[in-house]
């Protein structure tokens, strides 16, 4: 299994862990991944890291679809890839949720399935440079001819000659996972844990069938992620990961539409998911954190002493993913995972 390093998005202050990324590259990590929510963006840090690394792949995990047009996503991806020497950028894309899409970006939630489909199709046309780009989509069309249009649009072809950049989609529902397998080069699965592949495999296979070109698992990357926390005290390590769980399950989305809460319910923790959300939305954040079950955190994380992490890593190695992002800024976590995955 290949390993990646996920450095996420910034908190109040932007701190890019350059030495950690450089060490990951030395250890044989295959990729580094950034993120964005409603603060720091996902692309700019990768441009900075491209100048300070040599070969490690540069992935957005994720670019939020509403944050930029498909043309701008293609331009940004291709620009960083060219600066990095070519063949290093991975365009990871996801829809986020309606609160951020409409509240932060001022874009309509619309129909995310068709929006993703149009978005990827336009990016592919831009990368290919086979003709000036036109697209007649159900959610996004080029040229634009809708309300406010001057009626003077001209189809264009990228000035920059671009490398074919792989596109990964971050999805988790049945319809969007099928779409991912159909149109994307790889998948950033939401809520993926060892044992979950049995649920997803039929959806992926249906997506490959729809692609209609002989596509299969051999042509498709599955890049999962796992929190890693090295600590002799397992319970303390689990406790440090609970605030983020409470934030996402309880408050990252509306009560009626929270994808992270949905995943927790699907994994058999429905009662806890409901309680965490109720407490978090009521402003009782400490109680929401305390309501996060140890078992849920442990299921989707690798925590504890190095020996425990190495032993539990075996389940991830056999989970059906071919790449795994280490979500940690702990130097020890990088070293322990590199040894577990036998990178050298």
N, C-alpha and C positions, 0 to 999 in steps of 0.2 A: 504493500500500500504506500502511495505517495503521501507526504505530509505537507500541509500548508500552515502558515501562521496568520491568525486573524487578529488584527490590532483594533478593529472596530472604528468608532467615531469618537471625537473628543468630548470631554466633559466641559467644565467651565473654562479650562485653559487647554490650548492645543499643545499636546506633547507627542511628537512622533518618535517612537522608540527605535532610533536608527541603529544603535549598537545591537539591540535584540534582533532586528531584521538581518543585519550583517552576520551575526552569529548563526542565525537560522540558515542562511545561505552557505556558510562554512560547513555546517552539519549535514548538508544535503537536502534541506527542505526544498520542495518543488515550487512553492508559491507563497505570496504574501497578499492578504486581503484587507481592504478598507471598507468603511461603511458610511452611511449618512442617515440622519434623521431630520432634525431641524436646527442644525448648527453648522458644524464643519461638513464640507462636501467630500465625496468619495474619490474624485479623480485627482484633485490637486496634490494630495499627499503622495500619490503614486508617481507623479512627475518628479517630485523631490527625491523619492526613494530610487527612481530609475537612475538618477545621477550618482547615487552612492552605492549601487550594487552592480553586479556584472551579468548574472544569468537568471536569477530567480524570477519566476513569472509574477506579473502584477495584475491582481484581480480586484474588481469592485464587487463587494459582497454586502450591499448592492448599491447600484445607481437606482434611485427611485424614478420610476417611469414618468411621473408628472413633473419632475424637476427640470426636464429638458426635452426638447423635441427629439424625434428619432434622428434627424439630421445632425443636431448638436451632439447627441450621444455618440454617433458614428464619428464625427469630427474629433471630439475629445479623445475617444479611444484610439483612433488612428494617429493623432498627434503625439500622444504619450508613447505609443508603440514605436513610432518613428524615432523619437528622442531616445528610446531605450535600445535601439539597434535592430528592432524588428522581431516579430515572433514571440513577444513576451507578454502582451496584454491579453487579458480575458475580460470580456464585457459581461459582467453579472448584472442582471436587471430584475426588478420586482415592482409590484404595483403599490406597496405600502398599504395604508388603509384610508378610508374616506375622511377621517378627521384631519389627517395630514394633507391628503390630496386636495381637499377643498378648503381647509382652514389655513394651510401654510402656503401652498402653491397656487391657490385660487383657480384650480382646474376642476372640471366636472368629474365626478366618480365614473359616470357613464357605464359602459359595459366592459369591465376589465378583460374578459376573455378576448373580445375582438380588438380591444386596444392593444393588448400584447401581441396579437397576431399581426396587426397592421404595423406595429412598431418594429418588430423583427424583420418583416418583409422589406420595409423601407431601408433599414440598416443594411441588409444583405445587398440590395440594389446599389446603395452608395459605395459599399466596399468593392463591389464587382466592377464598377465603372464601365459597364457594357453599353450604356446609353444614358442620356439625360433622364433623371428620375421622375417617373410618374407612378401614381398609385391610387387606385379607386377603392378605398376601404370603407368598411362599415362604421369605423370610428375616426380614422385619420386618413386624409387624402392629400395628395400632392399633384398638381398645384392646388392651393387653397382657393376655393370659390364661394365660400360661405358668407355669412353676414359681415358687412364691413369691407368686403373685398374690393380692391380697385379695379379688378378685372384685367390686370396687366401682367399676371404671373407668367413666368417662363420656366419650363423645366431645365434643370441644370445638372451638370456632371462634375464631380469633385475635381478640383485643380490638383490636389495632392493624390499621387498614386499610392493607394493603400494596400497593406497586407490583408489577407483574409483573416479577420479577427474572430475567434470563437465567441459565441454568444451562449451564456448560461442563463436559465431562468430560475428564480426562486419561487417555488410554488408548493402547495400542500393539499389542495382539494382534488377530487377525482377528475373534474373537467379540466383543470389547469395542468395537472400532472400529465394527462393524456396529450394536451396541447404541447407541453414541454418536450415530450418524447417525439412528437411529430415534427416540430419546427426548430428546436434548439440543438446546439452541439453538446450541451451538458445541463445538469440539474443541480441546483442548490436546494436540497429538500428541507422543508420546514418540519421540525419535530421528529427528525429521523433518529431512531435508536436501534440498537441490535434487536432483531426480531421483527422490525417493522416492514422489511422487504416483502414479506408474504402479502401484506396489504397492498403495497404499491406495484408489485410485479405485473399483475394483470392490466393495470392502468397504463404502465409503460409499454407493455407489449401491444396494447391496442393503439397507442400513439405511433409506435414503429410501423404497425400495419397501415395506418392512415398515411404515413409518409410515402408509402408505395414505391420505395426504391431499394428494397432489401435491407433497410436500416435495422440495426439491432444493438444489443448491449456492447458489442465490440466497437461500435462507431460512436459511442455515447458515454460521456463522463458523468459520474455520480460523485459529487463532492459534498460530503457531510461535514459536520463540525461538532466539536465537543469541548466543554469547559475542562480545563486541567488545573488542579490545585494540589501542589505537593505540601504535605503537612503530616506530622506524626499523629496528630489528633484528627481523626476522620470527621467527627461531629463538628468540630470547629471549622474545618474546611467546608463542609456542607453549609454551615451557617453563613459563611461569607458569600456564598452564591445565591442565597435566598432573596436578598433585596432586589436583584435584577429579575428573578422569577416573579416576585410580587408586582414589580413595575409593569412587566409585559403582560402577565396573565390578568392583572387587576386593572391596569390603567392605560395600556397602550392600545387604545381603541375604545369604541362606544360599547355600552353594555350589550347592545343587540348585535354588534359586529366586531368581534375581537378574535383574530385568527389564532393567536397564541393560546387564548382560553379554549378555543375549539379543539386544538391539538391535545391539550391536557385532558379534556373530556374524552376524546377518542382513545387515549391511552389508559383509560380506566380510573381517572382521578376526578370525576365529575363533581362530586360533592365538595372536594377541596377547592376546585376551580371556582365554583359558585361562591363559596365562602370568602376566598381571597378577593374576588372581584367586589363583593358586597362591602367588605371592610375597606378596601382601597378607595373605592368611589365615595365612601362615607368620610374619607379623610383620616381613617384610623390605620395609617401605614405600618406602624410597628406591629399591630395585631395581624395585619395582612401578611407581613413577613413571617411572623411566628406560626401562621396557619399553613405555610408551605411544608408539605410532608418531606421528611428526609428521603423517603423512598423515591419520590419523583426527581429530586435533585440528583440522587445517586444513579438513577436510571440513565440520565442524559449527560453524565459527567464522569470524569476520571479523577478521583480525589484520594488523598491519604498518603501513606509512605510509598516510596518508589516500588517496593515489591508488590504492593496491592495494585498500583496503577499498571504495572507490567502484566500482572495476572488478569486484570479486568480488560486490558487492551485487546486480549485475544478475541473477545466477542466482537469488538469493533472491526478487527482485522477480517473477520468472517461475516460481516454484516451485509455485504453486497455492494458497498461503496468501493470505489477504487482510489479515492483520495479523501483525506481527513484533515480539516483545519483544527489546529490547536488554538483554542480561545484562552489566551493567558498572556500576561506580561511578566510572568515569573521566570527568570533565567533558568531556575532548576527544572521547571516544567518542560522547557525546550530540550534540555539534556536528557531527561528521563524518557521523553517520548521518542527522541532520536534513537536511544538505545533499544526501546521497546519495538520500534519499527525496523531496527537493524539497518539504518540508513547507510552506514559505512561498512 
